[in-house]
Amino acid sequence: MRMNEPYFHRRPWHLARHMVSGVFALLPLAVGTLGLGMAIYHWVEGLAWSDSFLNAAMLLGGMGPVDPLHTTAGKWLAGLYALFAGVVFLVLAGVMLAPVMHHVLQRFHMDSAAGDKDGR
């Protein structure tokens, strides 16, 4: 291994470590959001816990609800939960992709710095 190699080539576990730490940092947010959705579907709409989990997980994953809603309060709360779950989905995806994009941008920076011989 040469000394002038970029840092991320000398340590291949660096990217994976950052991705795993991001997942564990936001795991409470994902579990809490899933629990909130399950509670809404179970207590407001009267669905079983398994059906509540399915509906909340589908919304959190960006798909949509499975069971039809019957009460007006349930429709309002499910709509608000869907908006919140959409934002949480984007945050989770951003945190997962941030280390990869950082790695790619470091690669471009290293390539441009290596090609710039006169110091400009």
Secondary structure, 3 states (H helix, E strand, C coil): CCCCCCHHHHCCHHHHHHHHHHHHHHHHHHHHHHHHHHHHHHHHCCCCHHHHHHHHHHHHCCCCCCCCCCCHHHHHHHHHHHHHHHHHHHHHHHHHHHHHHHHHHHHHHHHHHHHCCCCC
